[in-house]
Amino acid sequence: MSFSSDIKDELIKLEQMPDCCLHSMAYGMFLFGRSFNLNDISLMTDNEKVAMKYADMGKKACNIEATLNVSEAGKYTVSFEGDETRKKVLSVFSCTGNERNHRIDRGNLANDSADNEEISNCCDAAFLRGVFLSCGTASDPNKSYHLEFVVPYKTLSLDLMKILNDYGIKAKHMTRRYVNVIYIKDSESIEDILALMGAHISAMEVMNIKIYKDVRNMTNRRINFENANLSRTIFASFDQVKAIKKLKSNGSFAALPSDLKQVAMLRMDNPDISLREIGEMCEPKMSRSAVNHRLKKLISISQQCEKKKEEKVDE
């Protein structure tokens, strides 16, 4: 099953709700279905449970039976047949079916103007639940963070975006193949809308996957950082050992101060260890910067010796 199907299954199982929320959820499903006018009130979906829920909403919110058909391709179409039946459905939501623009009538979010904010929010949540069941999809959060609503009418899509934005959900609008899409790509906003609709298990799944991804990315960055440091240590050690060998071969090593000799011998014997580790092995102990300074000094002396050697050859 897809992540979208998991969310819809979770939303469908939320059976217990007051009449105001039932009304709001039915309004969301019908308004954002395939059609919502005098000529056609219907939904087309490949999800049998969603189709059954649409029909159930018609029965509970409008006391009207819907007709359900399934094609050979497995597409479910749920519709209200007959002009009088459709008029009755529309009248339940104070619509005539002749509206020139499809808009969200906030009066159908039964407690939208209630003094109790919690009651108002529950009806908004139920409405969004119905909208998602009709036209919402979500990507697998393991692959990407993306939740969207595909809406045929621009005014309707912009009304939906405003409701989402009012709840702090970062929703945006775009047009894709002549249809309007309200989409969310911010993981926290996806968690918020899932929780608002009542899909708490799905919201937790997004949260857990995000935590896992963050830990994995942090681990990868740390490994890459350590590998880069190791590479730099290896290349630097190679240059240092090379310089010390040159000093030994040209007889300059014996004349070096004791502190330089000590660091040089430790580097020769331990080409893979860090500067800090070399400092810990010194007698007395040296800081990392002190070891680094002495190794740079050895390279500089080696280069000076090579330069003098070349000058003598030129003479």
C-alpha positions, 0 to 999 in steps of 0.5 A: 500500500502507498503512504497516501492509502495508509493516510486515507485508511487512518482517516476513514477509521475516525468514525466518532464525530459530532454532527457539525464535524460530520457535516463539514467532512461531507462538505469537503468530500463533495465540494472537492470531488469530481463534480459538485453542481446540478448536473453532476455530484460525483467522485471518481477514485481507485480506492474502494474504501474512499468510494464507500466513505463518500457514499456513507457521507451522503447517507449520514449528512444528507440522508440520501443513497448514492450510486456506486459503480466500478469499471473493469479498470478498477475505478470507482465512481460514486454519484447522486442520480437525479435532479431532485436528489442533487438539489437536496444534496446541494441544499444541505450545504446552502448551494444552488448548483448554479454558482458561477465560482466554486468557493469554500462557504465557511458557513458550512464549517459549522462552528467556524465562528464559534467562540470555542476555538477548539470546537471551531478547529475540529470542524476545520479538521473534519473539512480538511479530512474530507478534502484529502480523501477526495483529492489529496495524495502524499509521497512516501516520506522515505523518498520525498516530503510532498503532500498535495491536493489536485483541485479543478478550480482556481478559486477553490484551490486558493480558498483551500490554501488560505485555510491551510496558511491560517493554520501555519501550514506552508502551502503553495499553489501551482498549475499542472496540466490545466489543473490547480495543485495546492502542495506542501513540501515542508516536512513540519507542515506535512506533520501538522496537517496530518495531525490536524486531520487526525492522521496521528500515526502517519504524522508520527511516521513522517516525524520518525523518518525525518529523525532517522534521515537527520541522524543518517545525514549527520553521521555521513557528514561526520564520516566525510569530515573524518575521511577528509581529515585523514586524507589531509593527515596522510598527505601531510605525513608523506611530505614530512617523512620525505623531508626528514629522509632528505635531511638524513641522507644529506647529513643535516639531521645530526645538527638539528636541535633535540626537539626537532629530532624528537618530533622527526623520529616520532613522525618517522616511526608513526607516519599514520598518527595525528599531530596531537598523538605525536605531541602526547608521545613527546618528552615533555609533551607538546601541543598540537600547534607546537608539533605542527610548527616543528614539522613545518620547520623540518620541511623548511630546513630540508627545502633550504638544504635542497636549494643550496645543493642545487646552487652548488651544482649550478656553480 
